[in-house]
């Protein structure tokens, strides 16, 4: 049994993959808890697609994809925040238009340049086994940054999400909090991209969080249970992909989906928790 | 006060409608106007509310009650006129007002207990306070006990009745240590018995010095529990004690051609 657990990690690339997967398993459910409750799942998906030009430009320049995607994520987050604030058009429409445009720009850039170090499939479905030491270090720093910000502003984020007007009257700067949250979301999405790719980011972002909110009544406790679900999904997914030679991103997402189904069954038949808003 | 065409130019030297030049009112509005997309939502609103007074802000839906609250709270700009809170412009008096939202403006998907909601009243922009727990629980406990909700501290607010929710929000306001409470549609979704309980509790708070304004589109049988009413339909139609403010003319101005229903509801002659 111990051999089964340890065998994959005789390879450096698997150790790096485990490390980054664990970061993602922790960070996604925490951000996801807010994303689910604020009904921002589509925005998370859109932001994942919209950082595509940043990734491609970094690759063209021969840099770590992080060095392109992080600034791009911040630009996208600020733009989305501005669109939400302006309210001239519906948020879904504005975000949808931006996501399609930037994703297409990334694809066209990739096609024009050609011969990049990674393929379109790697970007769409993740390339966890190709994570370098630099990527690992950047993932760690970004994750710590996001966690420190979230822990520090936990109550402010809850207040502004729960009672937007009351929190502003109480003196909170709701605009700054919203921008901060979107930037943290963008950074977390960038870290997650390496693990599951553009297409499946939203799966890890919202599925463990939604599952935990089904079975745990209180918000903060649900967030902690979400971390357990997230870590289980990414780490077990990594093992299964190693032993059965499966793509790691989809396996991780499938495991979190299975957890969600189990929670749905539990909630339906065994729990008193009222969570109809999640379905 | 100088009349400049349609609007008035007002400054702090203008006399209060209640107490003249030496104004000590909690809230004073003089000729306040708010504009959305070129039309006036609030038009030349003038009134004042003394400290330690329980007032009802009465008017039809879309009559500008929430907008006026937002302007008093400093989150809605006024295009003309002035509003003063404790003698200061609203944006300089943040912290002295606590706003209790109407239920449609709360995200009930946040599964928070009564204790957690009241604890939010201690959150300021200074993030370090999130870690400062010393004395916090005592303040939260004291606030919940003052509204008779300590026994429900671990219950989710989303699963409470309308009256219980209002009590929890009032406890949050007490934690904020604000001296002015604005309650937006506080009686919406609250049964009649709970409405009386709420109003009695608010009267106790006002006796302790809080200034309280409750926005409502219908006072029902509660009118005589208020010190005064402010009738608002884009502008202030009347302000005064409940038994003098609701003249037929004022009700006509507030509710158009169907004021009779309101009249019989509001003055203790509730319909069956």
Interface residues (C-beta under 8 A of the other chain):
Chain A: X37 X38 X39 X152 X153 X154 X155 X156 X158 X159 X161 X162 X163 X164 X165 X166 X167 X168 X169 X170 X171 X172 X173 X213 X217 X218 X219 X222 X274 X277
Chain B: X70 X73 X74 X75 X94 X95 X97 X98 X99 X100 X101 X105 X106 X107 X108 X109 X110 X111 X112 X113 X116 X117 X119 X120 X121 X123 X124 X125 X127 X130 X156 X158 X159 X169 X172 X176 X182
